[in-house]
Amino acid sequence: MRYNSIRPGQVWLDTNGNRIQAHGGSLMFIDGVYYWYGENKEKTTGDNDIWHWGVRCYTSTDLYNWEDKGLIIPPEPENPESSLHPSACMDRPHIIYNRDTKKYVCWLKIMNKDNTQTETVLTADNILGPYTKVREGLRPLNMSAGDFDLAVAEDGKAYYYFERVHSETICADLTPDYTDVTGYYSTHFPHPYPPYVREATAHFLRNHKHYLVTSGTTGYLPNPSEVAIADTWHGPYTVQGDPHVNDPSRTSFHSQISSVFKVPGKKDLYIACADRWLPRLMHMEYEKYAATFEKIFSGTWREEEMNPHEDRGDGLNTVEMNNTSIADYVWLPIRFDGERAYIEWLDEWRIEDFE
């Protein structure tokens, strides 16, 4: 089928009729073509040991209809020690272009079996690859580094926003080749433990103001987003609060924002690109599972509470919690009132409706 609008939360198919698999993803606009890339979850059904099947990319000229360009970073199933092995918890690819080296630089977050989180960095001459690993097992600033975003300033300097796992948000300067950090960084949004710690950071720039959109820390279960604003890359950032103004569920419309994309040629159209990781569990109440996360990470969890939802019919079983092969997308425009950002629910919307 052919699309002429964006329909948040509905199944989105590519031009071959298959589910789009570009989760935790981002968009780039290159020479008149949109590129949408992200985690390929087609084999992650929750009943196997497959966390990902590489990074997939799609192209479009209208932001509605997407052609599958295949795996730009394939998995490495033959090497169990590789950060790209299908069982390795690879998340949230981000790609930026270095105009000096003329390389596309991709960072991947890897959750390791010892619960530490490291980065794998790859480079390519073309956004569609092939990509070559240049760093694996990188611990930026010697920290366990979680969800992140990469951003490039007009002068070519690049920045790396990441969750220092279960504690705070870090903004770090990247080296000139974008493959490592320089050592200079700033800290933001300190919190004692999940679900309050901010993750899934998405940076965007509007009217010379820096915005950071983050989520709380509740795994694939959705929670309230938060927007913060600053005058400079390193802040300080002032928290605006949850932008989802008409969402009584406090779950960011049952989704998690992965990136924000400024549509070129439009006066003020920014798209909050989000994943609805668990579409079958939209009946769950945020306060209940948030309280569980707080108990686990604050050290007040008791062994007899290990399966608090087991007999409640909430669907909190291992398969459902890990089946992201059927995850959907929630793309919504950001509305601004002065400097304040808002995201309102729309069943359907069109790029052409914006100046």
C-alpha positions in Angstrom: 0.0 0.0 0.0 1.0 3.6 -0.4 0.7 6.2 2.4 -0.1 9.9 2.3 -0.1 10.6 6.0 1.5 9.6 9.3 -0.7 7.5 11.6 0.9 7.2 15.1 0.7 3.8 16.7 -0.6 2.0 13.7 1.4 -0.7 11.9 3.7 0.9 9.4 4.8 -1.2 6.4 7.7 -0.5 3.9 7.2 -0.5 0.2 7.6 -4.3 0.1 4.6 -4.7 2.5 6.8 -5.7 5.5 6.9 -4.1 9.0 9.5 -1.3 9.2 12.3 -2.4 11.5 14.2 0.7 12.5 13.7 0.9 16.2 15.5 3.3 18.6 16.0 5.0 15.4 16.9 8.4 13.8 16.5 10.3 10.5 19.0 12.0 8.3 18.4 14.1 5.2 21.1 13.7 2.5 20.9 15.1 -1.1 17.1 15.3 -1.1 16.6 11.8 0.4 15.5 10.9 3.9 17.3 8.0 5.6 15.6 6.2 8.6 17.8 3.7 10.4 17.5 1.8 13.6 17.5 -1.6 15.3 16.3 -4.5 13.2 14.0 -6.4 15.6 12.4 -8.8 13.1 13.7 -11.9 14.8 13.3 -10.6 18.4 10.1 -12.5 19.3 10.8 -12.9 23.0 11.0 -16.8 22.9 14.6 -16.9 21.7 18.1 -15.4 22.5 18.0 -12.9 19.6 18.1 -9.3 20.8 18.8 -7.7 17.4 19.5 -8.6 13.8 21.7 -5.7 12.9 21.0 -2.1 11.9 18.5 -1.6 9.1 18.0 1.5 6.9 15.2 2.8 4.8 14.9 5.7 2.3 12.0 8.0 1.4 11.4 11.2 -0.5 8.1 12.1 1.4 8.6 10.7 5.0 5.5 8.4 4.4 6.7 5.6 2.1 9.9 3.9 2.9 12.1 1.6 0.8 14.1 -1.1 2.6 17.8 -0.7 1.9 18.7 -3.7 4.0 21.2 -4.2 6.8 23.8 -1.4 6.8 25.4 -3.0 9.9 24.8 -6.8 9.8 24.9 -9.0 12.9 27.8 -11.3 13.5 26.2 -14.6 14.5 29.4 -16.6 14.0 31.2 -14.7 16.8 29.7 -15.1 20.3 32.2 -12.6 21.7 31.3 -9.8 19.2 29.2 -6.8 20.3 27.2 -7.5 17.1 26.3 -11.1 18.0 22.5 -11.4 17.8 22.4 -12.1 21.6 24.4 -9.0 22.4 22.1 -6.2 23.7 22.8 -3.7 21.0 20.6 -0.6 21.1 20.0 2.9 19.7 22.4 3.4 16.8 23.2 7.0 16.1 25.1 8.2 13.0 26.7 11.6 12.3 28.7 12.8 9.4 32.2 14.2 9.8 32.8 16.8 7.1 36.6 16.8 7.8 37.2 13.1 7.6 34.3 12.6 5.2 33.2 9.6 7.3 29.8 8.6 8.6 30.4 7.7 12.2 28.0 5.3 14.0 27.9 4.7 17.8 26.1 1.6 19.3 25.2 1.1 22.9 26.0 -2.5 24.1 24.6 -3.9 27.3 27.1 -6.5 28.4 26.5 -9.8 30.3 28.2 -8.3 33.4 25.6 -5.5 33.4 28.2 -2.9 32.3 27.3 -0.8 29.2 29.9 0.0 26.6 30.0 1.5 23.1 31.0 0.2 19.7 32.0 2.8 17.1 32.1 2.2 13.4 32.8 4.3 10.3 31.8 4.2 6.7 32.3 6.3 3.5 28.5 6.1 2.7 25.6 6.1 5.1 24.5 2.8 3.7 27.9 1.2 4.5 29.8 -0.9 4.6 30.8 0.0 8.2 34.1 -0.9 9.8 34.6 -1.2 13.6 37.1 1.2 15.0 36.3 0.8 18.7 34.7 -2.0 20.7 34.2 -2.1 24.4 34.7 1.6 24.7 33.9 3.0 28.2 33.6 6.8 27.6 35.2 8.7 30.4 35.6 5.3 32.1 31.8 5.3 32.8 29.1 2.7 32.1 27.4 4.5 29.3 23.7 3.9 28.5 21.2 5.4 26.1 22.6 8.4 24.2 22.4 10.9 21.3 25.0 12.4 19.1 24.8 16.0 17.8 27.0 18.2 15.5 27.4 21.9 15.8 27.5 24.3 12.9 31.3 24.7 13.4 31.7 20.9 13.1 32.3 20.1 16.8 30.3 17.1 18.0 28.7 16.2 21.3 27.7 13.0 23.0 24.8 13.0 25.4 24.4 9.8 27.4 23.0 8.2 30.5 25.6 7.5 33.1 23.9 4.3 34.0 21.4 4.7 36.8 22.7 8.0 38.0 22.8 11.1 35.7 23.0 12.6 32.2 26.4 13.4 30.8 27.3 15.8 27.9 30.8 15.0 26.6 32.8 16.6 23.8 33.8 14.3 21.0 37.3 14.1 19.5 37.7 15.7 16.0 37.2 12.4 14.3 34.0 11.7 16.4 35.2 8.2 17.4 36.0 9.0 21.1 35.5 11.6 23.9 38.1 14.3 24.7 37.7 14.1 28.5 35.7 17.4 28.8 32.1 16.8 30.0 29.3 18.2 32.1 26.7 16.5 34.3 22.9 17.0 34.4 19.7 15.7 36.0 21.2 13.6 38.9 18.7 11.0 40.3 19.2 8.3 42.9 17.9 5.3 40.9 15.3 4.2 38.3 12.6 5.0 37.4 13.7 8.6 38.0 17.0 8.5 36.2 16.8 10.0 32.7 17.6 7.9 29.6 16.9 7.8 25.9 18.2 11.4 25.5 17.3 13.2 22.2 18.9 16.5 21.5 17.6 19.2 19.1 18.3 22.8 18.4 15.6 25.5 17.9 16.1 29.3 17.7 19.6 29.0 19.3 18.1 27.0 22.2 19.2 23.5 23.1 16.5 21.0 24.0 17.0 17.6 25.6 14.0 15.1 25.6 14.4 12.2 27.9 12.4 9.3 29.4 12.5 7.7 32.8 14.1 4.3 33.3 11.6 1.5 33.1 13.0 -0.8 30.4 10.6 -1.2 27.5 7.7 -0.1 29.7 6.7 3.5 28.8 6.8 6.4 31.3 6.5 10.2 31.4 8.9 12.1 29.1 10.7 15.2 30.2 12.0 18.2 28.2 14.8 20.5 29.3 16.2 23.6 27.7 19.5 25.5 27.7 21.4 28.3 26.0 24.5 26.2 25.4 25.5 22.6 24.6 26.6 22.0 28.1 23.8 23.9 29.8 22.8 24.4 32.5 19.5 22.9 31.5 16.1 24.0 32.9 13.5 21.3 33.1 10.2 22.1 31.5 8.4 18.9 32.4 6.4 16.3 30.5 5.5 17.6 27.0 2.6 15.1 26.5 -0.1 17.5 27.7 -3.2 15.4 27.0 -1.9 12.0 28.1 -3.7 10.9 31.3 -1.8 7.6 31.3 1.5 9.3 31.9 3.2 7.0 29.5 4.1 9.4 26.7 1.2 8.0 24.7 2.6 4.5 25.4 5.9 5.2 23.7 9.5 6.3 24.1 11.1 9.0 22.1 14.3 8.0 20.4 15.1 11.1 18.4 13.8 14.5 17.2 14.0 15.4 13.5 13.8 18.9 12.1 12.1 18.6 8.7 14.1 20.6 6.2 12.2 23.2 4.2 9.6 23.6 6.9 9.5 26.7 9.1 9.1 25.1 12.5 8.3 21.4 12.1 10.1 19.1 14.5 9.0 15.4 14.7 9.3 13.5 17.9 10.1 10.0 16.7 9.1 7.3 19.2 8.8 3.6 19.6 5.8 1.8 21.0 7.9 -1.1 22.2 5.1 -3.2 23.8 1.8 -2.5 21.9 0.1 -5.5 23.6 0.6 -4.0 27.1 -1.0 -0.7 26.7 -3.5 -1.5 29.5 -0.8 -1.4 32.2 -0.6 1.4 34.7 2.6 3.4 34.9 2.4 4.0 38.7 2.4 0.2 39.4 5.4 -0.8 37.4 7.3 2.4 38.3 6.9 1.5 42.0 8.4 -1.9 41.2 11.5 -0.4 39.5 12.0 2.0 42.4 11.9 -0.9 44.9 14.4 -3.0 42.8 16.9 -0.3 42.4 16.6 1.4 45.8 17.4 -1.9 47.5 14.0 -2.4 49.2 12.9 -5.3 47.0 12.0 -8.5 48.7 12.4 -12.0 47.2 8.8 -12.8 47.6 7.9 -9.9 45.3 9.8 -11.3 42.3 6.6 -11.8 40.3 4.2 -9.2 41.6 2.1 -9.2 38.4 2.2 -13.0 37.8 -1.4 -13.7 38.8 -2.9 -10.4 37.8 -3.3 -11.0 34.1 -1.2 -8.0 33.2 0.7 -9.9 30.6 4.0 -9.3 32.4 5.6 -12.6 31.2 9.1 -13.0 29.8 7.9 -13.5 26.2 5.6 -10.4 26.1 8.2 -8.2 27.8 10.9 -9.1 25.2 8.8 -9.4 22.0 9.8 -6.2 20.2 9.4 -7.7 16.7 5.9 -6.2 16.7 6.8 -2.8 18.1 5.2 0.2 16.4 6.1 3.8 15.9 4.6 7.0 17.3 5.7 10.0 15.3 4.1 13.3 16.4 4.9 16.9 15.6 6.1 19.1 18.5 4.1 22.3 19.1 5.8 25.3 20.7 4.4 28.0 22.8 7.3 30.4 23.0 10.2 28.2 24.1 8.0 25.6 25.7 7.6 22.3 23.8 4.3 20.3 23.7 3.4 17.0 22.1 -0.3 16.4 21.5 -2.0 13.2 20.2 -3.1 13.0 16.6 -4.6 9.9 15.0 -3.3 11.0 11.7 -1.4 14.0 10.3 0.4 15.3 7.2 3.7 17.0 6.7 1.9 19.3 4.1 -0.3 20.8 6.8 2.8 22.7 8.2 4.3 25.8 6.7 
